[in-house]
């Protein structure tokens, strides 16, 4: 049996990161979120600020699949990689880091198309956390000490940004149930309920092997 890995996609304000944190605590494993950016920066040689600026940001389209194919054969030293726009380099560096981390240890990875990077990993469970807009607005408003109108605008903006990033790089649809093993409504079952359901799913999945 390989390392147990959990990826968490999430709507903004749904508590997805909190689910990841509590899951990692329950299992005694690491959570990678912003830490993944630091790891990727160290591995690739780019400064961390570059990763901060390009973190889960949508990008302009170009013949990316062609470059990905060339990159997978030749790595960072290939001419297409050297000529690639910076945001693509950042994505590939994170992509590599996700695969290396999952190969090294059991962990929880939040966002950053981790489910796509680990699509061939049989011990990875991909989860998407969502909640209705009203609950998310209240949470974001309280957490950021902003009005509910501003909170809603922020949620719409962040969700659109995450969806654009995910849909572009993975050729899948962000939030679509077919892209994940589990989609959970944190507004209905709570953060702890989401954690329990993920753990139960792991138990059932391992039993079915």
Backbone bond lengths (Angstrom), bond angles and torsions (degrees), N, CA, C in turn:
res aa  C-N    CA-C-N  psi(-1)  N-CA   C-N-CA  omega(-1)  CA-C   N-CA-C  phi
1 X - - - 1.461 - - 1.518 109.48 -
2 X 1.333 117.36 133.75 1.456 120.28 -178.88 1.518 111.87 -84.88
3 X 1.324 115.14 -171.42 1.459 120.54 177.43 1.527 109.90 -64.81
4 X 1.333 116.21 143.44 1.464 121.57 177.63 1.531 108.29 -88.06
5 X 1.311 116.06 116.74 1.462 121.04 -176.45 1.523 109.37 -121.25
6 X 1.331 115.55 141.69 1.464 122.34 -179.90 1.521 108.25 -128.82
7 X 1.324 117.52 125.08 1.463 120.27 174.47 1.524 108.65 -107.00
8 X 1.326 115.35 140.09 1.469 120.94 -177.47 1.527 109.94 -122.33
9 X 1.328 116.08 109.07 1.459 120.80 167.55 1.520 106.84 -90.09
10 X 1.327 117.84 154.34 1.468 117.22 -176.13 1.516 112.54 -159.20
11 X 1.343 114.30 144.68 1.455 120.63 168.16 1.529 107.73 -73.41
12 X 1.310 115.94 149.59 1.458 119.88 179.22 1.529 109.67 -66.85
13 X 1.334 115.46 128.50 1.461 119.89 179.91 1.512 114.61 85.68
14 X 1.334 116.96 7.11 1.472 120.01 -178.70 1.529 112.28 -88.96
15 X 1.329 116.67 -8.61 1.460 119.94 -177.02 1.517 113.20 83.46
16 X 1.335 116.82 19.45 1.460 120.83 -178.54 1.517 113.44 -60.17
17 X 1.328 116.17 -41.07 1.463 118.50 179.27 1.530 110.56 -66.03
18 X 1.340 116.52 -39.15 1.467 120.28 177.87 1.529 111.43 -62.41
19 X 1.334 116.02 -38.45 1.468 120.08 175.41 1.530 109.15 -59.86
20 X 1.332 115.59 -46.39 1.467 119.94 179.24 1.516 112.35 -60.96
21 X 1.332 116.35 -41.60 1.468 120.94 -179.60 1.528 111.24 -63.94
22 X 1.339 116.08 -46.20 1.469 119.80 -178.34 1.532 111.30 -68.69
23 X 1.320 116.36 -36.36 1.462 120.49 177.67 1.526 109.85 -63.26
24 X 1.334 116.36 -45.58 1.463 121.05 179.59 1.532 110.94 -62.33
25 X 1.343 115.92 -40.45 1.466 120.30 178.73 1.529 110.99 -63.68
26 X 1.329 115.94 -44.37 1.471 120.20 -179.04 1.534 111.35 -60.86
27 X 1.327 115.43 -37.58 1.459 120.03 -174.90 1.527 113.25 -92.85
28 X 1.325 116.39 -9.16 1.460 119.98 -178.82 1.514 113.08 68.35
29 X 1.339 115.90 36.10 1.468 121.21 179.29 1.525 109.85 -123.28
30 X 1.314 116.59 170.19 1.465 121.05 -176.51 1.521 111.67 -81.32
31 X 1.336 114.33 149.79 1.462 121.76 170.32 1.518 107.80 -106.41
32 X 1.325 117.02 132.70 1.461 121.71 176.23 1.522 109.25 -114.36
33 X 1.321 116.44 118.93 1.454 122.68 175.91 1.522 106.53 -134.38
34 X 1.328 117.98 -98.70 1.465 120.59 172.80 1.533 110.37 -64.37
35 X 1.360 115.54 -27.58 1.463 119.54 179.51 1.528 111.01 -59.44
36 X 1.341 115.30 -31.34 1.453 119.77 179.65 1.523 110.59 -64.39
37 X 1.322 116.64 -35.74 1.464 120.54 177.68 1.519 110.57 -63.31
38 X 1.320 116.05 -43.21 1.465 120.43 179.64 1.519 110.45 -63.27
39 X 1.319 115.56 -42.05 1.466 121.02 -179.83 1.528 109.95 -63.62
40 X 1.336 116.50 -46.58 1.466 120.85 -179.25 1.524 111.23 -63.50
41 X 1.337 116.07 -38.39 1.465 120.40 179.14 1.522 110.42 -62.45
42 X 1.332 115.42 -44.29 1.465 120.37 -178.92 1.529 110.94 -64.93
43 X 1.325 115.64 -42.45 1.458 120.53 -177.15 1.535 112.42 -68.42
44 X 1.324 115.99 -38.72 1.465 119.91 -172.35 1.518 114.16 -90.13
45 X 1.335 116.41 -21.35 1.455 119.18 -177.52 1.514 113.58 92.30
46 X 1.352 117.36 -7.13 1.461 119.80 174.49 1.527 108.78 -74.10
47 X 1.327 117.19 153.16 1.462 118.62 176.80 1.535 108.97 -76.00
48 X 1.317 115.29 150.81 1.463 120.67 -174.35 1.522 112.21 -61.69
49 X 1.306 117.05 -30.71 1.468 120.88 -179.06 1.526 111.69 -60.57
50 X 1.328 115.69 -34.29 1.469 120.01 177.98 1.524 110.09 -62.31
51 X 1.334 116.97 -41.40 1.459 120.77 178.84 1.521 111.44 -67.32
52 X 1.329 116.52 -38.85 1.468 120.82 177.63 1.527 110.07 -59.20
53 X 1.333 116.25 -43.47 1.467 121.32 -175.71 1.521 112.87 -71.97
54 X 1.334 116.60 -24.04 1.463 119.91 -177.49 1.525 112.99 -110.14
55 X 1.319 116.98 10.05 1.461 121.19 -174.00 1.522 112.75 -67.23
56 X 1.338 116.19 114.38 1.470 123.04 179.08 1.528 112.68 50.47
57 X 1.323 115.49 38.75 1.467 120.70 177.16 1.525 108.67 -99.27
58 X 1.328 117.26 142.00 1.467 119.54 177.25 1.522 109.99 -66.51
59 X 1.312 115.43 160.52 1.459 119.72 -175.66 1.518 110.57 -133.77
60 X 1.328 116.02 164.61 1.459 120.29 176.26 1.525 109.09 -79.56
61 X 1.312 115.44 141.61 1.459 120.47 -175.34 1.531 111.95 -75.77
62 X 1.318 116.80 142.75 1.464 121.94 166.57 1.521 107.38 -155.63
63 X 1.316 119.44 -172.12 1.456 120.72 -172.68 1.522 110.57 -73.80
64 X 1.305 113.96 70.25 1.462 120.01 -170.40 1.520 112.74 -72.73
65 X 1.330 117.69 -37.69 1.461 119.57 -177.64 1.526 110.73 -62.38
66 X 1.334 116.73 -36.67 1.457 121.12 178.08 1.525 110.46 -62.09
67 X 1.309 115.40 -45.51 1.460 120.37 179.66 1.525 110.80 -65.65
68 X 1.352 117.03 -40.20 1.456 121.03 178.60 1.531 110.62 -59.74
69 X 1.335 116.22 -42.01 1.457 119.97 179.64 1.524 110.88 -62.36
70 X 1.321 116.16 -44.30 1.460 120.96 -179.91 1.513 110.54 -66.78
71 X 1.331 115.47 -41.28 1.468 120.02 179.59 1.520 110.95 -61.38
72 X 1.327 116.79 -43.66 1.465 120.03 -175.67 1.521 111.29 -63.30
73 X 1.334 116.83 -24.56 1.460 120.23 179.34 1.538 111.91 -87.15
74 X 1.319 116.32 -34.05 1.469 119.71 -169.99 1.524 115.66 -117.17
75 X 1.344 117.36 -15.88 1.464 119.66 177.65 1.510 114.50 74.42
76 X 1.335 115.29 -162.23 1.464 121.89 -172.26 1.530 113.62 -64.39
77 X 1.328 117.11 -20.37 1.463 118.91 -176.13 1.520 113.18 -85.92
78 X 1.334 116.49 -6.26 1.460 119.15 -176.76 1.526 111.36 -70.56
79 X 1.316 115.59 150.68 1.469 120.46 -179.25 1.525 112.56 -59.76
80 X 1.345 119.16 -43.18 1.472 118.28 178.65 1.526 112.79 -59.12
81 X 1.347 116.18 -37.71 1.466 118.05 178.63 1.525 110.35 -65.40
82 X 1.318 117.32 -43.12 1.465 120.72 -178.11 1.523 111.25 -63.85
83 X 1.320 116.09 -32.72 1.473 120.79 -178.74 1.534 112.65 -88.70
84 X 1.308 117.07 -3.31 1.461 122.27 -174.00 1.521 111.74 -71.58
85 X 1.346 118.06 145.57 1.470 120.01 173.54 1.521 110.86 -57.32
86 X 1.318 116.12 150.98 1.454 121.84 -174.26 1.532 112.57 -57.41
87 X 1.348 117.30 -40.22 1.466 118.68 -177.27 1.530 111.54 -63.87
88 X 1.319 117.95 -30.43 1.462 120.99 177.35 1.525 110.91 -72.26
89 X 1.324 115.40 -38.27 1.468 119.33 177.04 1.529 110.27 -61.74
90 X 1.328 115.08 -41.66 1.460 120.38 179.28 1.530 110.08 -62.26
91 X 1.333 116.60 -44.93 1.462 120.06 179.31 1.528 111.08 -60.11
92 X 1.321 116.92 -45.90 1.461 120.30 -177.68 1.522 112.02 -65.75
93 X 1.333 116.75 -36.83 1.466 120.65 178.20 1.535 109.77 -64.22
94 X 1.340 116.42 -42.16 1.468 120.13 177.33 1.523 110.70 -66.93
95 X 1.316 116.21 -40.69 1.469 122.58 178.94 1.533 109.71 -56.48
96 X 1.325 116.37 -47.14 1.469 121.96 178.23 1.527 111.25 -62.25
97 X 1.336 115.72 -43.62 1.466 120.26 -177.88 1.521 111.11 -63.01
98 X 1.333 116.50 -41.57 1.467 121.14 179.22 1.530 110.23 -59.43
99 X 1.319 116.89 -46.37 1.465 120.61 -179.08 1.528 111.33 -65.03
100 X 1.333 116.81 -39.59 1.468 120.41 -179.81 1.525 111.23 -67.90
101 X 1.328 116.56 -42.11 1.465 120.83 179.38 1.528 110.41 -62.25
102 X 1.344 116.44 -46.35 1.469 120.96 -178.81 1.526 111.63 -64.44
103 X 1.319 117.02 -31.73 1.463 120.88 178.58 1.528 111.05 -73.16
104 X 1.334 115.77 -25.76 1.466 121.37 -174.40 1.523 113.77 -90.22
105 X 1.353 116.97 -34.28 1.467 118.87 -171.48 1.533 112.24 -156.69
106 X 1.329 115.07 158.03 1.459 120.40 169.35 1.521 107.49 -71.67
107 X 1.342 117.82 141.33 1.459 119.65 -174.72 1.528 111.25 -166.93
108 X 1.337 114.83 171.27 1.468 123.03 172.24 1.527 106.67 -117.23
109 X 1.335 116.98 129.36 1.469 121.33 179.85 1.527 108.54 -120.53
110 X 1.324 116.10 124.66 1.465 121.59 -177.75 1.529 110.19 -98.49
111 X 1.338 116.38 124.16 1.463 122.18 173.38 1.523 114.38 68.00
112 X 1.318 115.36 -157.20 1.458 124.49 173.30 1.528 114.85 58.47
113 X 1.330 115.57 32.97 1.475 122.00 176.43 1.521 113.01 56.69
114 X 1.337 116.34 29.56 1.470 119.84 -177.30 1.527 111.94 -60.92
115 X 1.342 117.37 -34.40 1.464 119.93 179.01 1.520 111.19 -61.80
116 X 1.325 116.57 -34.62 1.466 122.18 179.25 1.529 109.64 -71.96
117 X 1.320 116.32 -44.28 1.465 120.66 -179.70 1.523 111.32 -61.38
118 X 1.332 116.41 -31.49 1.466 121.16 -175.37 1.530 112.51 -108.50
119 X 1.311 116.26 25.70 1.470 121.46 -175.62 1.530 112.64 -58.52
120 X 1.322 117.59 -29.06 1.467 120.97 -178.12 1.523 112.44 -93.04
121 X 1.332 117.44 2.17 1.466 121.10 -177.29 1.531 109.91 -87.20
122 X 1.341 118.31 113.12 1.470 120.73 -175.73 1.529 113.73 -71.80
123 X 1.333 117.25 -14.17 1.465 120.74 -178.71 1.532 112.13 -104.05
124 X 1.321 115.96 16.65 1.470 120.91 178.91 1.525 110.17 -102.63
125 X 1.325 116.37 131.62 1.465 121.84 174.88 1.527 108.05 -109.28
126 X 1.321 116.35 124.84 1.459 122.32 -178.40 1.527 110.28 -103.08
127 X 1.333 115.17 123.91 1.467 121.66 -174.02 1.530 109.51 -123.42
128 X 1.328 116.44 143.96 1.469 121.44 172.39 1.525 108.55 -124.10
129 X 1.335 115.70 126.15 1.466 121.76 -179.02 1.528 109.19 -104.09
130 X 1.334 115.70 130.11 1.466 120.27 178.19 1.524 109.41 -138.97
131 X 1.310 116.28 170.47 1.476 122.53 176.37 1.521 107.30 -161.17
132 X 1.329 117.01 162.18 1.466 117.93 -179.45 1.527 110.12 -71.02
133 X 1.325 114.80 158.23 1.460 121.43 -172.60 1.527 112.45 -59.16
134 X 1.323 117.12 -40.57 1.464 120.77 -177.14 1.526 111.61 -58.78
135 X 1.326 116.08 -45.44 1.467 119.90 -179.71 1.520 110.91 -67.27
136 X 1.327 116.58 -39.02 1.466 119.72 -179.64 1.526 111.40 -67.52
137 X 1.326 115.85 -39.53 1.471 120.46 178.50 1.528 110.55 -59.99
138 X 1.312 116.42 -45.63 1.468 120.25 -179.49 1.533 110.90 -62.68
139 X 1.332 116.40 -41.90 1.460 120.52 -179.00 1.526 111.44 -65.87
140 X 1.318 116.46 -47.70 1.471 120.72 -177.92 1.528 110.94 -67.22
141 X 1.334 116.25 -38.08 1.468 121.22 178.13 1.532 110.53 -61.24
142 X 1.322 115.41 -46.50 1.464 120.84 -179.32 1.524 111.38 -68.44
143 X 1.317 116.07 -45.26 1.466 121.22 -176.91 1.525 112.05 -65.39
144 X 1.349 116.16 -38.69 1.462 119.66 -177.42 1.512 113.78 -97.21
145 X 1.361 116.57 -1.60 1.463 121.26 -177.32 1.530 111.08 53.89
146 X 1.338 114.91 48.78 1.465 121.40 179.46 1.527 109.00 -126.84
147 X 1.337 116.13 166.49 1.463 119.60 179.88 1.530 109.83 -68.36
148 X 1.324 115.91 159.91 1.466 119.11 -179.69 1.533 111.33 -66.04
149 X 1.334 116.82 -32.36 1.468 119.23 176.98 1.523 111.10 -63.82
150 X 1.332 115.65 -43.70 1.461 119.68 178.64 1.523 110.62 -66.59
151 X 1.314 116.13 -37.63 1.464 120.76 178.62 1.522 110.86 -61.86
152 X 1.327 116.18 -43.05 1.466 119.73 179.82 1.524 111.10 -64.57
153 X 1.334 116.67 -42.83 1.470 120.61 177.81 1.528 110.68 -59.46
154 X 1.331 115.91 -42.34 1.460 121.16 -179.77 1.522 111.32 -64.86
155 X 1.333 116.34 -41.91 1.460 121.31 178.81 1.528 110.89 -61.37
156 X 1.322 116.07 -47.30 1.470 120.76 -179.53 1.529 110.24 -60.57
157 X 1.324 115.86 -43.05 1.469 120.85 -179.11 1.528 111.29 -65.05
158 X 1.338 116.33 -47.19 1.465 120.50 -177.33 1.528 111.27 -67.43
159 X 1.332 116.95 -40.72 1.465 119.72 178.46 1.528 111.22 -63.40
160 X 1.310 115.90 -41.27 1.464 120.29 179.42 1.523 110.73 -63.69
161 X 1.331 115.51 -40.63 1.461 121.16 179.98 1.530 110.66 -64.76
162 X 1.328 116.13 -47.00 1.464 120.26 179.91 1.524 111.50 -63.92
163 X 1.333 116.56 -41.17 1.463 120.68 -179.81 1.524 110.88 -64.34
164 X 1.329 116.91 -43.06 1.468 120.78 -179.65 1.521 110.77 -61.91
165 X 1.319 115.76 -43.12 1.468 121.78 -179.59 1.528 110.09 -64.10
166 X 1.318 116.36 -50.69 1.463 121.43 -177.18 1.531 111.53 -64.62
167 X 1.313 116.42 -48.04 1.464 120.67 -176.70 1.520 111.56 -62.95
168 X 1.317 116.58 -35.81 1.465 120.10 -177.96 1.520 111.60 -71.19
169 X 1.322 116.13 -50.20 1.460 119.76 -173.64 1.522 113.69 -77.64
170 X 1.315 119.26 -27.03 1.462 120.96 -174.73 1.519 114.01 -103.08
171 X 1.319 118.61 -14.95 1.461 122.96 -173.98 1.528 111.16 60.77
172 X 1.344 116.44 20.87 1.460 122.03 173.68 1.525 107.64 -117.25
173 X 1.336 116.20 179.89 1.461 119.81 -178.21 1.522 110.21 -109.04
174 X 1.333 115.48 122.43 1.463 122.51 179.56 1.530 110.17 -59.92
175 X 1.321 117.24 127.24 1.455 121.39 178.29 1.516 115.13 85.79
176 X 1.327 117.72 -9.15 1.469 121.10 178.80 1.525 108.54 -72.63
177 X 1.314 118.15 130.39 1.466 121.68 -175.78 1.530 112.67 -57.86
178 X 1.321 117.23 -29.01 1.456 119.96 -178.56 1.528 112.64 -71.57
179 X 1.321 116.81 -13.01 1.460 120.83 179.46 1.529 112.28 -85.33
180 X 1.338 117.43 -7.05 1.468 121.46 -172.62 1.532 110.71 -137.05
181 X 1.329 115.73 162.84 1.460 119.96 173.12 1.529 110.70 -78.87
182 X 1.331 115.94 -36.27 1.463 121.72 -177.85 1.518 110.21 -135.81
183 X 1.328 117.88 135.39 1.466 121.57 166.77 1.522 106.43 -120.88
184 X 1.332 115.79 124.12 1.466 120.95 -172.11 1.520 111.64 -122.99
185 X 1.326 115.97 138.10 1.463 122.58 178.83 1.527 108.70 -94.12
186 X 1.336 116.62 99.67 1.466 120.94 -178.08 1.525 111.91 -67.07
187 X 1.333 116.41 -22.76 1.454 119.97 177.22 1.518 112.44 -69.38
188 X 1.328 116.79 -25.68 1.474 121.71 -178.83 1.529 111.95 -92.44
189 X 1.337 116.88 -41.74 1.471 119.12 -173.55 1.525 113.51 -109.53
190 X 1.336 117.46 -7.30 1.458 120.53 178.73 1.524 112.78 80.17
191 X 1.321 116.35 168.63 1.463 122.03 -179.10 1.528 110.37 -62.81
192 X 1.335 116.05 -49.40 1.468 119.94 -179.12 1.520 111.94 -63.47
193 X 1.323 116.12 -36.51 1.468 120.06 177.65 1.518 111.56 -63.05
194 X 1.326 116.70 -39.94 1.476 121.34 177.30 1.523 110.27 -61.33
195 X 1.332 115.53 -44.57 1.473 120.25 179.61 1.521 110.21 -60.15
196 X 1.335 116.84 -45.72 1.468 120.51 -179.20 1.524 111.33 -61.84
197 X 1.316 117.03 -39.01 1.465 120.59 -178.56 1.527 111.27 -69.28
198 X 1.326 116.45 -36.73 1.472 120.22 177.29 1.527 110.12 -65.34
199 X 1.336 116.20 -44.16 1.459 120.37 179.52 1.535 111.13 -63.84
200 X 1.318 116.88 -39.38 1.469 121.04 177.98 1.520 110.95 -65.73
201 X 1.318 115.96 -39.31 1.463 120.35 178.35 1.524 110.12 -62.59
202 X 1.324 116.91 -42.68 1.471 120.88 177.79 1.537 110.26 -59.75
203 X 1.324 115.37 -44.81 1.468 120.71 -179.65 1.533 110.95 -58.96
204 X 1.331 115.41 -46.67 1.454 120.40 -179.25 1.533 111.50 -68.20
205 X 1.330 116.60 -38.79 1.453 121.01 -179.47 1.527 111.16 -65.20
206 X 1.339 115.42 -43.97 1.467 119.42 179.28 1.522 111.06 -66.18
207 X 1.331 116.57 -36.06 1.461 120.24 -179.93 1.528 112.20 -67.68
208 X 1.336 115.23 -28.34 1.468 120.37 -177.00 1.528 112.59 -82.42
209 X 1.324 117.37 -10.26 1.465 120.11 -177.06 1.524 111.42 -71.52
